[in-house]
Amino acid sequence: MAGLLKKPVKLALIQLASGADKTHNLSHAREKVLSAAKEGANIIVLPECFNSPYGCDYFPKYAETLLPSPPTPEQSPSFHALSSMAAETRTYLVGGSIPELDTKTKKYYNTSLTFSPEGNLLATHRKVHLFDIDIPGKIKFKESDILSPGNTITILDLLEYGKIAIAICYDIRFPELAMIAARRGCFALIYPGAFNTTTGPLHWKLQGQARAMDNQLYVALCSPARDMSASYHAYGHSLVCDPMAKVVVEAGEEEEVVFAELRGEEIESARNGIPVYTQRRFDVYPDVAAGP
């Protein structure tokens, strides 16, 4: 497990305030990405649905066509804006997520795009687990009314640093995805997400710490800023957990950019001190990373 993170890397989480104007959202995201890069960030993360309001009523209106790739600027202004941001700042950019329409199947997805410092698309993650919940008297939400689920685990290699995994929001509640990514050599799990003011206080930080503790790697959660005038109230509190599950940085509720330096020796120290990687009993239970 040594050498998962080849050299220290500075990570930025942009807890962005977005509204109904997509053009403004993209311009505002660019301002924040450029600012984070000037602060020395090498990997920059935007939140879930950074280019639009979050909600089933908004997914079709704001959806963009991504296939065949690359789309035209008319088909996906967000794709081209993200590509330009990454190239302009010479950073790896995890583009939160955007609503996507597959024109062939007529299906909608919640999709994250990651770009290289040259502005090239490195990975596309369609949210695998859809947010369908009903907490009586608190919140009811059903993404599957509009969205379809993705069907792949997204792992990508940032050549000078190592591997990361990308997943979206509700995906974090499913530890199998994180276990597989970790056992395939990732140094970090990155989750753009929009927990709300009901589930956020209960589980947002807990989920980040649990995935970090289980897998002894870095976990980053990037939320939109809270907007109480919106129909959906994001929790905020974007954060980074280290491989010992300590929260090393956490935002508040408002728009904010937070930074963390990730170091390979922290992963090695956690795994050497509590060596669960050599203590697992796959003769007693299956290794989910081994596949069916």
C-alpha positions, 0 to 999 in steps of 0.5 A, a space after each residue: 500500500 506504500 506510495 499511493 500518494 506520490 507527493 503532497 497535493 493541495 486540495 480545494 473545496 469550493 462551497 459555491 453559492 449557485 442560483 437560477 442563472 446558469 451563465 452566472 453560475 458558470 462565471 462565478 464558479 470560474 472566479 472561485 476556481 481561479 482564486 483557489 488556484 492562486 492559493 496553490 490548489 492542485 486539485 479543485 472540487 466544485 459541489 453537486 449541481 454547481 451550475 443550477 438549483 438542486 431539485 427534480 423540478 430543475 433537472 430537465 430544465 438545466 440538463 445538458 447533452 454530453 454524448 457524443 464527447 466532446 459536446 458542442 458549446 451549445 450542447 454543454 456550456 458547462 463542459 466547455 466552461 470546466 475544461 477552460 477553467 482547468 486549462 487556465 489554472 493548470 489544475 485537476 478540476 472535479 466539476 461537481 455535478 451537472 444534470 445530463 440528458 442522454 438524447 438517445 435514451 431520453 434519460 437524465 443523469 446526475 453527472 460529474 466531469 473531471 478535467 486534466 490541467 490541459 483541459 482534457 476530460 479524464 472521467 465521467 461519473 453518473 451518480 450510482 445511487 439515487 437519493 430516494 428518501 422519506 423521513 416523516 415530518 422532515 423531508 421526502 425526496 425522490 431523484 428517481 422520479 426524474 433521474 436514472 442511475 449510473 452503473 460504474 465505479 469511477 477511478 482515475 489516475 492523476 499521473 503525478 499524484 496517484 489515483 482518486 475515486 469520484 462519487 456523488 452525494 448519496 453514493 457515500 452511504 454505500 461503503 462497498 463503492 468506497 471499499 472497492 476504490 480504496 482496494 484498487 489503490 486510491 489515495 482519496 475519495 471525493 464526493 460532491 454532495 448536497 446533503 440537506 438540513 435534515 440529513 446533514 446534521 445527522 450523517 454528513 460528517 459521520 459518513 465522511 469519517 466512516 469512509 475514511 476510517 474504514 479505508 484509511 485514506 482521505 475523504 473530501 465532501 464538497 457541498 453547495 452553500 446554504 440558501 434558505 430562499 431556495 426550495 432545497 436547503 443544502 447543509 454546507 460544511 464541506 470537509 476533508 477527513 484524513 486517513 485516521 478519520 480526523 476532520 482536518 478542515 470544515 467550512 461553515 454554511 455560507 459560500 467558502 473555499 477550504 483547503 487541505 494538504 494531503 500527504 502520502 505518509 499520513 496514509 502509510 502511518 494509519 495503515 501501519 499503525 492499525 494494519 487492517 489491510 493485512 488482517 482482513 479475513 477473506 476466508 470468512 467473508 468475501 472481498 467486495 473488490 474482487 468482483 462477482 
